[in-house]
């Protein structure tokens, strides 16, 4: 081989190596800047993660809109997607039982309620029932709608912030700033709910479903829960149960997860019991977001308390 040809070949090889190095470095930089893949098990966690993570995250909540996320089970393909996520945010408190039945990467799972697990509310007298597409089920050993206490929701948000910081420390300042904004909104909500409930603290309420335990505890409500579904007419046995309850617990309002059937509302009114909706917001709302739904809950509850006066 001629010296000139040999030199040209060496130059070409160097250029190829440099090109590969530059391409690899660029690809690595692109991956580092790409949003973190965050999978969640309910809508409150989705909302908190999106508020805190901003453009640094891509949050996925695959449960269908017409399901109850607490009892929904993902498909094998959806489980595989969870397994590949950068973070998997869990609610804890026996929520999403499918999690304990599959293999998920422990290093990327975040139980957002782990720090206050000692304050979970145990459930007694479990009743098997069904609603929606989830079929028959029980609600578990402990109450799981922990986010209905805004102070606990703030702790869940803190756990999400800390997990995001561990994944992407370069965005710590942004995560902290967005968390502070979310925490302020939740704190304001808590203070407003406290004021509304305090105004009628001595007045009993009936709750249509056993999902308001943390809400009742947070605001020291004289409340009792039955097992009624908004879209299903109560059975004669359920009406009899309610009549026995009202004899000892003379409530004037029943709190519903969703808009109850008009026929049920009319029958309740005959018993002097009005209806108000307080949406737990476990799934993605048709309109608005978590905070707007909670503020609407606050408005309806405030109007109900005012009518009682």
N, C-alpha and C positions, 0 to 999 in steps of 0.2 A: 504494500500500500504506500502510495506517495505521501510524503510528509504533509503536504497541503490538504490532501484528502483526509488524512488521519486527524488533523487539527479541526477540520470542519465537523467531523463525526463527534469529536469530543465536545465541541461547542453545542451541537444539537442535543446531545445527551444531557448536558448541563441545563439547557433551556427547558427540556422536558421535565427534569427533576424539579427545577424551580417552579414550573407551571403546576405540577402536582402539589407541591408544598403550598403555593398560594391558594390553589383551589380548596385544599383540605382546610387551611386556616380560615378561609372565607366561609366554608360550610359550617365549621365549628362556631364561628362568630354568629352566623345566622341562627343556629340551634340555640345558642345562649340567649339570644334576643327574642326568640319565639315565645308566645304566651305559654304559661304553665297549663298543662291539662289537669283540670280539677273536676272530679266526679263527686256528686253528693247524693244523699238518700232522701232529702225532702226540700221543699221550696224555701223555707226560712234559711237553711244553710246556703242555698244557691244565692239568695239575695244578699246575705252577709258577705259571702266570698266575692261576689261581683262588686259590692260597694268598697270592700277593702282592697281587692286585687286590681281593680280597674283594668287598664290595658295589658297588665302583666299576666292575666289569667284568661283562660277559656273554660267556663264552667258548664258542665253537662249534667242535666237531671233528666234521665230517660223515661221516667214513669209517665204513662199516658195521663191526659188531663181528667179522664173520667174514672180514675182509680184512686184508692186510698193508699198513699205511699207507705203507710205504716205496715200494710199487709201485702202490698204488691211484690211480685217476684220477677226479676229480670230474666230474659232469655239467655241461653248459653252465649250467644253473640254479644249481648250486653254485658254479661259477666266478664267476658274476655276483654271488653273495652275498659271496664273498671280495673282489671288487673294491669293494664298498660298505662294507667293514669299516673301523673306525677304525684298527685295527692288524692286521697279518698276521705272525704269528710263524713263522719258518722254522727248521728244524734245521740247515741247511747240510750240508756234507760229502756232496754228491751225493744227499741224501735227497729224496724226493718230486720226481722228475724232471719231472713235469707242470708244475711252476712255471716252468721255463725255456721251456715251449712255449706259454704264454698271456701275455696282457698284464695285469699287475697294477700298481697305483700304487706306484711306487718309493718315494715319500715316506712310505708307510705300511707298508713291508715292513721287518722286522727279522730279520737273520741272526744268530741267537743264538750261533753258534760262530765268528763272523768274527774275533774277537780271538785265537783260538788255531788258526787255519787252518794255520799253519806246522807244527803238531804232528799233523795228520791222518796216519793210517797208510795208506800206499799198498797196494793189493791186487795180488797177482800170481797168475798161473795161473788166470784167471777161468774158471769152469765155468757153462754155461747149464743152469738147472734150473727147476723149477716147484713151487709149493705153494699150496694153497687155491684161491681164485678169481682169483689174479693172473696165472696163466699162466706161460709161460716167460720168464725174465729173467736178467740178470746183476746182480751186486751193485754194479757201478760201479768207478770207478778208485780210490776211497778207502773205508775202513771208515766206516760212518755211525752206528753205535749209540754215539755219543759220550757219552751220559748214563750209560753203565755205569761210567764213572769218575766217582764223586761229586764230585771236585774240578772236573771239567769241567762237571758239572751245576750246580754253584754259580755258575760263570761264566755259563752260560746264564741262570740265574735273575737274575743281576745285569743282564744285557742287557735282560731283560724289565722289571725294576724301573725301569731308566733310561728305557726307552721309555714306560712308564706315567707317569712323572714329567713327561716332555716333553709328554704329552698332557693331563695334569691336575696341574699344579704345586701346586694348592691341597691336594692329598692326599699331598704328599711325605712328611710324618711318618708317615702310616698305611702307605704303601708301604714305607718303610724298616723300620718295626717288623715288618711281616709278612715282609719279606724276611729279616730277622735271625732270625726264628723258623724259617723254612724252611732257611736256611743252617746253623743249628745242628743241625737234624734230619739234614741231609745229611752234615755233618761227623761227627756221632756214628755214622752208618751207615758212613762211610769208616773210622773208627777201629776199629769192631767187625769189619769185613771184613778189615782189616789184621791184626788179632789172630788171626782164624780161619785165614787163609791162611798166615800166618807159621808157625803151629804145624805145618803140613805142607808147607812150601815146597819141600822136595826131592822130593816125590812127584808124578809126572806125572799129567796129566789128559788125557782125550780130550773134545773138544767136538763135539756133533752137527752144528753148523752154524757157518759163518764169520761170526758176529755178535758174538763176545766179545773182539775184538782189544784194545779199550781197557781192558776188565776185566783181561785177561791182562797187559797192559803195566803197569797201575797197581799190581797186586799181585805182579808178577814171578813169574808162574806158568809152570811147565814144561808148556805146553799145546799140543795139536795139534788142528786142526779138520778134520772130514770134512763131507760134504754129505748128511746124512740128515734125513728128515722124521719127526716123531713118529708120524703117522698112516699112514705108508706102509711096507710091508715092504721091507727092503733087498734089492737085487738080488744075485745070486751074485757079480757083479763087485765090489759094495761090500763084501761079506763078505771077499772075497779081499784087497781093498785094506786092510781093517781088520786082517786077519791079518798082512799084511806090516808094517803100522804097529806093531802090538803087539810084533813081534819086536825092534824097535829102540826102542820107546817103551812100556815095560811098565806101562801105567796100570792101575789097579784100579777107576776110576770114569769113566763117560761122563756129561757134563753136557748136559741136554736143555732146549730151549726150552719144551716142553710135555710132558705125560704120554705116554710112549712106549707102543706097542702091546705087550700082555703077551707075545705070541709072540716079539717082538724082544728083550724083556727076558730071557726064558728062554734064548734063544740066546746072548745076551751073557754071561749068568752061566756058561754052559758054558765060556766063554773066560776066566773069572775077572774079568769086567768088570761091576760093579754100575752102577745108573742113579740119577741125582739130577736133579731139575728146578730150573733157575735161569731164571725167566721174565724176559726182557728188558723186558717191559711196554711195548711200543710202542703197544698199543691198550688201550682201556678194559677193565679187568678185570671179570669177572662179579661179583665180590664185593670189597669193600675199595677201597683206592686205591693210588696209586703207592708210598707209604711202607709200607703194610702188606704189599704184595707183595714189596718189597725186604727187609723184615724177615723174611718167610717164606722168601725165598731164603737169607737169612743163616742162619736156623735149620736148613734142610735141609743146607746146605753144612757147617755146624758139626757136625751129626750124622754126615755122611759122613766128615768128617776124623777124628772120634772113633772111628769103626768101623775106620779104617785103622790106628789106633795099636795 
